[in-house]
Amino acid sequence: MAGPARRGLAAALLLGVLGTLVAVPDATADRRGTRAVPPAGPAVLPVRTTAGERVVQIVAHPDDDLFFMNPDTAQSLATGRSLTSVYLTAGEADGVNARRDDPDPPAPDKAAYAEARQNGIRAAYAEMATGDRTSPWSRSAVRTAGGGTAEFDTLRAKPWISLVWVQLREAGSINGDRPHSLHGLWDGRVDSVASQLSSGTPVREDFAYTKGQVVETVAGLLERFRPTHVRIQDPTPGRTAKGAYADHQDHLYGARFAQAALARYAALPGHPAFGVQTYLGYATGRLPRTLGPADAAAKLRTLKTYAWTDGADRCGDPAGCGDRKVAARPAGHGWAQTVRHTRGESTTWAQPGPDGTAWAFSVLDGRLAVWHRAGPTARWTGPRLTGGGGIDAGVTSVRLPDGRIAVLGTRTTLGVHAADYRRDVVVGVQRARGGDFGPWTSLGTPERDDESGTSAISAPAAVVDPTGRLRVFVRDSAHRLSGRTGLPGGGWEPWAPLGGTGLRGDPVAVTAASGRHTVLVPTPSSVLAWTQSGPGGPLTGPMRTGLPATTLALNATADTRGDGIRLWYRVPVTGQLRAARFGGDSGVPGTGDRGGAIATGAAGARRAGTAGKAKGVPDTGAATGTAAGSGTAAGPATATGAAGMLVPVVSFVASTGVAGFGPVGSGGDLLGVRSRTGVLATTRTETLPRPATVTGPAAGAGAGAGAGWTEGGFLLAGAPAGLPGGIAAMGLDGTLHWTPSSRPRTAVLP
């Protein structure tokens, strides 16, 4: 079969596979006159895998996935399951495909530059998936639900891997006033945004989309690919100290269009339940690194392929085989050494009940998903979706004095107009012990409005005081801590500022055996603490802990050996685990290192911190703060010297071969983490202290890689949660995975 007959059959088959998507007939020349389009070759039909997860990634520009979502993207490609990346804009910029220092750059050609970026993405994905950057793709044009046409690319060697090019015009500026953009369209400053077609696309006619049509287009793509897990950029990245967006405006508003499309898709009957993960953009380069040398090198290698750094003509396209603008700095601004999730990092989404019962909570379809176990040997049942929509990934839970469970999270309201967009903190409480959950109650937000800080609040942390009142804490968009406390008999006190500066990530809150509360929040260089002198007392802080930089993902648990707490964190770059124990002698100055040394044995312990402004203790602005009782800010409390320190003893958990990033789940004698390969890794710990000789930062770094750890066979979504009998974790397919305590191997923890 040849020529028109083959193309006609391909169009008919594509129509059958993609439902209402319509294949556009092939053509031999670009109607915009840029260049002739080479024959596409035999069509390869897309395949949607049915077993396990199906991932869709939605980004603003070609390369956003490589900079800000990898290595998660590469890990999904390695599973042999469906992955589709959707690019909202053409990324045409000024149309010059050259390094800034190029002495003889080509003339501007936006269509050609958009094509070169596509070529770079195809090469990068082909190399990640097959090892061969020249592995061929089939390129087709398909009608979208928004009334335009998108390019649909399928990797012939692995047809479950696909790329979709929506090809709208980009803003062309990080923060500049560009009404003809996703930003302007979202805000209603323009009625539509036009397409910017690449020079080699099979799409033949330009089009324009209204705001509603962009949402319909993306929702239609979701309906066709039926994902179980969706990756988007951060829709609330915050602002800089000078008031500019902390991320590219296309990233921010592209993510908000994705949120609107996800909300529309979630309302359709019959689709598989899906989870969502958001990714930090530009700001991640200014935060502690999360990737080890090998993973950073692999990520950089992919970026160099995209950037066409070798200049070799492997694609045969006059437009170029990659993005030469990126070639001057393929690592970006530190982006190749890190990846950072902005939501879904809670480790307190599971709660034990009496007699071995347990509950677990996640967010699927933007709603609370509930699992239940009726006894210690019973099977988990669920998920049951409950409550209203709009709930962001990552919920936390606490048990109330009467045995009921309260679940807290944040909720995004899109509204009709751009000014309606907001996020608020919400709480849902069981109607009766062991029963269904009531409706969400809004606790509002410490933010003035979305415009001032893009609603960049953290996930909430919560504790219950001795009188049964719920105390809730969030980091606001100004990187300070705020709190709110329930009133006896109902109602809530206003949000109160609790101080701190430079806070990042999510706060964690924990209650020691005595009933004393402690809140800990990471900064880029340390961890700050707020604590009570005793149960029911005012919460005072911030105080320095003397801890070193973390990856900003924390978990805090009550210590099983008395009136103390443990803070679990991971070391930047290596991803190794640390446990900082705050005991009865906390709050006094310590001596020695701050947790940076590695024990020669399986574990070791040293006290963190030094008094006052000792060498190496970061000045994070923690010297001034507030003392808050019942959630209300009291007068300023100065924290200096010994009074300003809450000093832990740091334990070193053998985890060299596990590495990875994200929080540490802890329950009973079990630990669970995301490994460097993206899968769940679990281990059992011994709680008796064991002495260890610390000989220097490099001691034991190469010994026993992965010793004592068991890796699961699924990619982890969010963070693991611990229960007395095991570790709970969510997979990218929306399935709850349970690792009982009888399964992991043992590591030693002092």
PESULUR-V167444 format. One record per residue. RES is the residue in three letters. PSI is psi in whole degrees, 0 to 359 (* if undefined). Layout:
res:RES psi:PSI
res:RES psi:PSI
This chain:
res:MET psi:139
res:ALA psi:165
res:GLY psi:228
res:PRO psi:326
res:ALA psi:315
res:ARG psi:317
res:ARG psi:323
res:GLY psi:319
res:LEU psi:319
res:ALA psi:318
res:ALA psi:319
res:ALA psi:318
res:LEU psi:320
res:LEU psi:320
res:LEU psi:320
res:GLY psi:323
res:VAL psi:320
res:LEU psi:11
res:GLY psi:242
res:THR psi:355
res:LEU psi:137
res:VAL psi:129
res:ALA psi:135
res:VAL psi:131
res:PRO psi:149
res:ASP psi:163
res:ALA psi:160
res:THR psi:352
res:ALA psi:148
res:ASP psi:122
res:ARG psi:344
res:ARG psi:355
res:GLY psi:11
res:THR psi:312
res:ARG psi:165
res:ALA psi:146
res:VAL psi:124
res:PRO psi:153
res:PRO psi:140
res:ALA psi:341
res:GLY psi:180
res:PRO psi:132
res:ALA psi:140
res:VAL psi:125
res:LEU psi:144
res:PRO psi:147
res:VAL psi:130
res:ARG psi:113
res:THR psi:148
res:THR psi:339
res:ALA psi:139
res:GLY psi:200
res:GLU psi:156
res:ARG psi:121
res:VAL psi:135
res:VAL psi:132
res:GLN psi:132
res:ILE psi:117
res:VAL psi:165
res:ALA psi:316
res:HIS psi:153
res:PRO psi:126
res:ASP psi:344
res:ASP psi:323
res:ASP psi:321
res:LEU psi:322
res:PHE psi:316
res:PHE psi:346
res:MET psi:338
res:ASN psi:142
res:PRO psi:5
res:ASP psi:322
res:THR psi:311
res:ALA psi:323
res:GLN psi:322
res:SER psi:321
res:LEU psi:329
res:ALA psi:350
res:THR psi:342
res:GLY psi:20
res:ARG psi:166
res:SER psi:133
res:LEU psi:129
res:THR psi:130
res:SER psi:129
res:VAL psi:125
res:TYR psi:117
res:LEU psi:320
res:THR psi:165
res:ALA psi:340
res:GLY psi:35
res:GLU psi:339
res:ALA psi:229
res:ASP psi:3
res:GLY psi:6
res:VAL psi:112
res:ASN psi:80
res:ALA psi:155
res:ARG psi:155
res:ARG psi:331
res:ASP psi:11
res:ASP psi:122
res:PRO psi:341
res:ASP psi:70
res:PRO psi:155
res:PRO psi:165
res:ALA psi:149
res:PRO psi:134
res:ASP psi:95
res:LYS psi:322
res:ALA psi:318
res:ALA psi:320
res:TYR psi:320
res:ALA psi:321
res:GLU psi:319
res:ALA psi:320
res:ARG psi:320
res:GLN psi:315
res:ASN psi:320
res:GLY psi:319
res:ILE psi:316
res:ARG psi:319
res:ALA psi:318
res:ALA psi:315
res:TYR psi:319
res:ALA psi:319
res:GLU psi:317
res:MET psi:322
res:ALA psi:325
res:THR psi:347
res:GLY psi:356
res:ASP psi:112
res:ARG psi:343
res:THR psi:4
res:SER psi:127
res:PRO psi:159
res:TRP psi:152
res:SER psi:133
res:ARG psi:126
res:SER psi:160
res:ALA psi:133
res:VAL psi:141
res:ARG psi:139
res:THR psi:166
res:ALA psi:342
res:GLY psi:359
res:GLY psi:355
res:GLY psi:202
res:THR psi:137
res:ALA psi:154
res:GLU psi:136
res:PHE psi:115
res:ASP psi:136
res:THR psi:130
res:LEU psi:116
res:ARG psi:321
res:ALA psi:333
res:LYS psi:82
res:PRO psi:1
res:TRP psi:0
res:ILE psi:124
res:SER psi:158
res:LEU psi:139
res:VAL psi:124
res:TRP psi:106
res:VAL psi:325
res:GLN psi:46
res:LEU psi:160
res:ARG psi:143
res:GLU psi:170
res:ALA psi:326
res:GLY psi:12
res:SER psi:141
res:ILE psi:311
res:ASN psi:356
res:GLY psi:160
res:ASP psi:98
res:ARG psi:87
res:PRO psi:325
res:HIS psi:77
res:SER psi:175
res:LEU psi:322
res:HIS psi:308
res:GLY psi:324
res:LEU psi:317
res:TRP psi:318
res:ASP psi:351
res:GLY psi:17
res:ARG psi:336
res:VAL psi:155
res:ASP psi:333
res:SER psi:162
res:VAL psi:133
res:ALA psi:164
res:SER psi:158
res:GLN psi:95
res:LEU psi:141
res:SER psi:161
res:SER psi:336
res:GLY psi:9
res:THR psi:146
res:PRO psi:353
res:VAL psi:129
res:ARG psi:339
res:GLU psi:137
res:ASP psi:161
res:PHE psi:176
res:ALA psi:147
res:TYR psi:138
res:THR psi:175
res:LYS psi:314
res:GLY psi:325
res:GLN psi:328
res:VAL psi:314
res:VAL psi:315
res:GLU psi:321
res:THR psi:310
res:VAL psi:320
res:ALA psi:322
res:GLY psi:322
res:LEU psi:320
res:LEU psi:319
res:GLU psi:326
res:ARG psi:326
res:PHE psi:344
res:ARG psi:63
res:PRO psi:156
res:THR psi:348
res:HIS psi:131
res:VAL psi:131
res:ARG psi:130
res:ILE psi:167
res:GLN psi:171
res:ASP psi:117
res:PRO psi:354
res:THR psi:68
res:PRO psi:351
res:GLY psi:184
res:ARG psi:158
res:THR psi:174
res:ALA psi:336
res:LYS psi:1
res:GLY psi:357
res:ALA psi:159
res:TYR psi:141
res:ALA psi:355
res:ASP psi:171
res:HIS psi:138
res:GLN psi:329
res:ASP psi:323
res:HIS psi:310
res:LEU psi:307
res:TYR psi:334
res:GLY psi:320
res:ALA psi:325
res:ARG psi:324
res:PHE psi:321
res:ALA psi:319
res:GLN psi:317
res:ALA psi:320
res:ALA psi:321
res:LEU psi:320
res:ALA psi:320
res:ARG psi:318
res:TYR psi:321
res:ALA psi:335
res:ALA psi:351
res:LEU psi:139
res:PRO psi:150
res:GLY psi:1
res:HIS psi:156
res:PRO psi:143
res:ALA psi:143
res:PHE psi:151
res:GLY psi:166
res:VAL psi:138
res:GLN psi:133
res:THR psi:150
res:TYR psi:135
res:LEU psi:146
res:GLY psi:240
res:TYR psi:320
res:ALA psi:341
res:THR psi:335
res:GLY psi:345
res:ARG psi:7
res:LEU psi:166
res:PRO psi:142
res:ARG psi:144
res:THR psi:349
res:LEU psi:141
res:GLY psi:171
res:PRO psi:317
res:ALA psi:317
res:ASP psi:322
res:ALA psi:322
res:ALA psi:320
res:ALA psi:319
res:LYS psi:318
res:LEU psi:323
res:ARG psi:318
res:THR psi:319
res:LEU psi:324
res:LYS psi:325
res:THR psi:314
res:TYR psi:320
res:ALA psi:355
res:TRP psi:47
res:THR psi:335
res:ASP psi:347
res:GLY psi:5
res:ALA psi:138
res:ASP psi:91
res:ARG psi:353
res:CYS psi:345
res:GLY psi:31
res:ASP psi:124
res:PRO psi:337
res:ALA psi:335
res:GLY psi:159
res:CYS psi:12
res:GLY psi:185
res:ASP psi:99
res:ARG psi:340
res:LYS psi:321
res:VAL psi:339
res:ALA psi:331
res:ALA psi:332
res:ARG psi:74
res:PRO psi:340
res:ALA psi:359
res:GLY psi:212
res:HIS psi:62
res:GLY psi:5
res:TRP psi:335
res:ALA psi:345
res:GLN psi:9
res:THR psi:162
res:VAL psi:145
res:ARG psi:122
res:HIS psi:141
res:THR psi:350
res:ARG psi:167
res:GLY psi:22
res:GLU psi:7
res:SER psi:141
res:THR psi:9
res:THR psi:38
res:TRP psi:11
res:ALA psi:144
res:GLN psi:131
res:PRO psi:154
res:GLY psi:185
res:PRO psi:151
res:ASP psi:37
res:GLY psi:6
res:THR psi:163
res:ALA psi:157
res:TRP psi:148
res:ALA psi:147
res:PHE psi:140
res:SER psi:188
res:VAL psi:119
res:LEU psi:138
res:ASP psi:25
res:GLY psi:15
res:ARG psi:160
res:LEU psi:125
res:ALA psi:130
res:VAL psi:130
res:TRP psi:153
res:HIS psi:143
res:ARG psi:123
res:ALA psi:350
res:GLY psi:172
res:PRO psi:332
res:THR psi:3
res:ALA psi:158
res:ARG psi:149
res:TRP psi:140
res:THR psi:148
res:GLY psi:183
res:PRO psi:151
res:ARG psi:122
res:LEU psi:133
res:THR psi:162
res:GLY psi:176
res:GLY psi:173
res:GLY psi:185
res:GLY psi:4
res:ILE psi:131
res:ASP psi:157
res:ALA psi:140
res:GLY psi:98
res:VAL psi:159
res:THR psi:159
res:SER psi:150
res:VAL psi:154
res:ARG psi:130
res:LEU psi:162
res:PRO psi:331
res:ASP psi:6
res:GLY psi:347
res:ARG psi:161
res:ILE psi:137
res:ALA psi:132
res:VAL psi:133
res:LEU psi:150
res:GLY psi:192
res:THR psi:152
res:ARG psi:135
res:THR psi:128
res:THR psi:119
res:LEU psi:317
res:GLY psi:182
res:VAL psi:320
res:HIS psi:161
res:ALA psi:322
res:ALA psi:348
res:ASP psi:345
res:TYR psi:132
res:ARG psi:162
res:ARG psi:139
res:ASP psi:159
res:VAL psi:135
res:VAL psi:154
res:VAL psi:138
res:GLY psi:136
res:VAL psi:141
res:GLN psi:138
res:ARG psi:325
res:ALA psi:160
res:ARG psi:120
res:GLY psi:5
res:GLY psi:194
res:ASP psi:166
res:PHE psi:143
res:GLY psi:181
res:PRO psi:161
res:TRP psi:138
res:THR psi:128
res:SER psi:132
res:LEU psi:8
res:GLY psi:206
res:THR psi:150
res:PRO psi:355
res:GLU psi:146
res:ARG psi:312
res:ASP psi:176
res:ASP psi:324
res:GLU psi:322
res:SER psi:329
res:GLY psi:13
res:THR psi:27
res:SER psi:36
res:ALA psi:63
res:ILE psi:159
res:SER psi:176
res:ALA psi:152
res:PRO psi:153
res:ALA psi:153
res:ALA psi:149
res:VAL psi:166
res:VAL psi:126
res:ASP psi:173
res:PRO psi:338
res:THR psi:0
res:GLY psi:4
res:ARG psi:142
res:LEU psi:133
res:ARG psi:125
res:VAL psi:140
res:PHE psi:139
res:VAL psi:155
res:ARG psi:131
res:ASP psi:181
res:SER psi:344
res:ALA psi:9
res:HIS psi:40
res:ARG psi:165
res:LEU psi:137
res:SER psi:154
res:GLY psi:158
res:ARG psi:142
res:THR psi:139
res:GLY psi:151
res:LEU psi:150
res:PRO psi:131
res:GLY psi:2
res:GLY psi:165
res:GLY psi:172
res:TRP psi:145
res:GLU psi:161
res:PRO psi:161
res:TRP psi:137
res:ALA psi:135
res:PRO psi:136
res:LEU psi:5
res:GLY psi:192
res:GLY psi:153
res:THR psi:152
res:GLY psi:22
res:LEU psi:143
res:ARG psi:165
res:GLY psi:199
res:ASP psi:141
res:PRO psi:156
res:VAL psi:145
res:ALA psi:143
res:VAL psi:150
res:THR psi:123
res:ALA psi:172
res:ALA psi:331
res:SER psi:348
res:GLY psi:3
res:ARG psi:134
res:HIS psi:146
res:THR psi:136
res:VAL psi:131
res:LEU psi:138
res:VAL psi:133
res:PRO psi:152
res:THR psi:172
res:PRO psi:343
res:SER psi:351
res:SER psi:201
res:VAL psi:134
res:LEU psi:155
res:ALA psi:145
res:TRP psi:135
res:THR psi:169
res:GLN psi:149
res:SER psi:339
res:GLY psi:169
res:PRO psi:133
res:GLY psi:354
res:GLY psi:173
res:PRO psi:148
res:LEU psi:118
res:THR psi:140
res:GLY psi:185
res:PRO psi:152
res:MET psi:148
res:ARG psi:145
res:THR psi:344
res:GLY psi:2
res:LEU psi:153
res:PRO psi:183
res:ALA psi:145
res:THR psi:180
res:THR psi:9
res:LEU psi:1
res:ALA psi:113
res:LEU psi:160
res:ASN psi:136
res:ALA psi:138
res:THR psi:153
res:ALA psi:139
res:ASP psi:140
res:THR psi:358
res:ARG psi:35
res:GLY psi:197
res:ASP psi:79
res:GLY psi:179
res:ILE psi:160
res:ARG psi:133
res:LEU psi:120
res:TRP psi:132
res:TYR psi:174
res:ARG psi:147
res:VAL psi:133
res:PRO psi:150
res:VAL psi:301
res:THR psi:332
res:GLY psi:9
res:GLN psi:155
res:LEU psi:144
res:ARG psi:150
res:ALA psi:117
res:ALA psi:117
res:ARG psi:120
res:PHE psi:111
res:GLY psi:203
res:GLY psi:339
res:ASP psi:11
res:SER psi:157
res:GLY psi:4
res:VAL psi:155
res:PRO psi:146
res:GLY psi:179
res:THR psi:166
res:GLY psi:197
res:ASP psi:173
res:ARG psi:36
res:GLY psi:7
res:GLY psi:345
res:ALA psi:158
res:ILE psi:130
res:ALA psi:151
res:THR psi:334
res:GLY psi:200
res:ALA psi:333
res:ALA psi:166
res:GLY psi:170
res:ALA psi:139
res:ARG psi:152
res:ARG psi:140
res:ALA psi:147
res:GLY psi:164
res:THR psi:164
res:ALA psi:151
res:GLY psi:228
res:LYS psi:55
res:ALA psi:161
res:LYS psi:131
res:GLY psi:346
res:VAL psi:118
res:PRO psi:139
res:ASP psi:91
res:THR psi:13
res:GLY psi:15
res:ALA psi:0
res:ALA psi:341
res:THR psi:146
res:GLY psi:208
res:THR psi:155
res:ALA psi:125
res:ALA psi:125
res:GLY psi:134
res:SER psi:29
res:GLY psi:2
res:THR psi:132
res:ALA psi:129
res:ALA psi:193
res:GLY psi:167
res:PRO psi:139
res:ALA psi:120
res:THR psi:130
res:ALA psi:103
res:THR psi:156
res:GLY psi:221
res:ALA psi:325
res:ALA psi:340
res:GLY psi:13
res:MET psi:139
res:LEU psi:100
res:VAL psi:124
res:PRO psi:171
res:VAL psi:128
res:VAL psi:131
res:SER psi:148
res:PHE psi:114
res:VAL psi:128
res:ALA psi:111
res:SER psi:26
res:THR psi:315
res:GLY psi:353
res:VAL psi:310
res:ALA psi:216
res:GLY psi:188
res:PHE psi:173
res:GLY psi:170
res:PRO psi:166
res:VAL psi:120
res:GLY psi:135
res:SER psi:128
res:GLY psi:118
res:GLY psi:237
res:ASP psi:22
res:LEU psi:147
res:LEU psi:146
res:GLY psi:137
res:VAL psi:165
res:ARG psi:124
res:SER psi:174
res:ARG psi:341
res:THR psi:2
res:GLY psi:359
res:VAL psi:165
res:LEU psi:135
res:ALA psi:134
res:THR psi:156
res:THR psi:161
res:ARG psi:145
res:THR psi:150
res:GLU psi:140
res:THR psi:353
res:LEU psi:137
res:PRO psi:142
res:ARG psi:130
res:PRO psi:149
res:ALA psi:144
res:THR psi:124
res:VAL psi:120
res:THR psi:358
res:GLY psi:169
res:PRO psi:333
res:ALA psi:357
res:ALA psi:131
res:GLY psi:7
res:ALA psi:334
res:GLY psi:8
res:ALA psi:140
res:GLY psi:50
res:ALA psi:119
res:GLY psi:6
res:ALA psi:133
res:GLY psi:0
res:TRP psi:144
res:THR psi:126
res:GLU psi:139
res:GLY psi:176
res:GLY psi:27
res:PHE psi:150
res:LEU psi:136
res:LEU psi:136
res:ALA psi:128
res:GLY psi:217
res:ALA psi:152
res:PRO psi:156
res:ALA psi:142
res:GLY psi:144
res:LEU psi:164
res:PRO psi:330
res:GLY psi:6
res:GLY psi:189
res:ILE psi:128
res:ALA psi:141
res:ALA psi:150
res:MET psi:137
res:GLY psi:168
res:LEU psi:348
res:ASP psi:8
res:GLY psi:15
res:THR psi:139
res:LEU psi:127
res:HIS psi:137
res:TRP psi:123
res:THR psi:106
res:PRO psi:159
res:SER psi:343
res:SER psi:350
res:ARG psi:317
res:PRO psi:157
res:ARG psi:178
res:THR psi:134
res:ALA psi:156
res:VAL psi:131
res:LEU psi:119
res:PRO psi:*
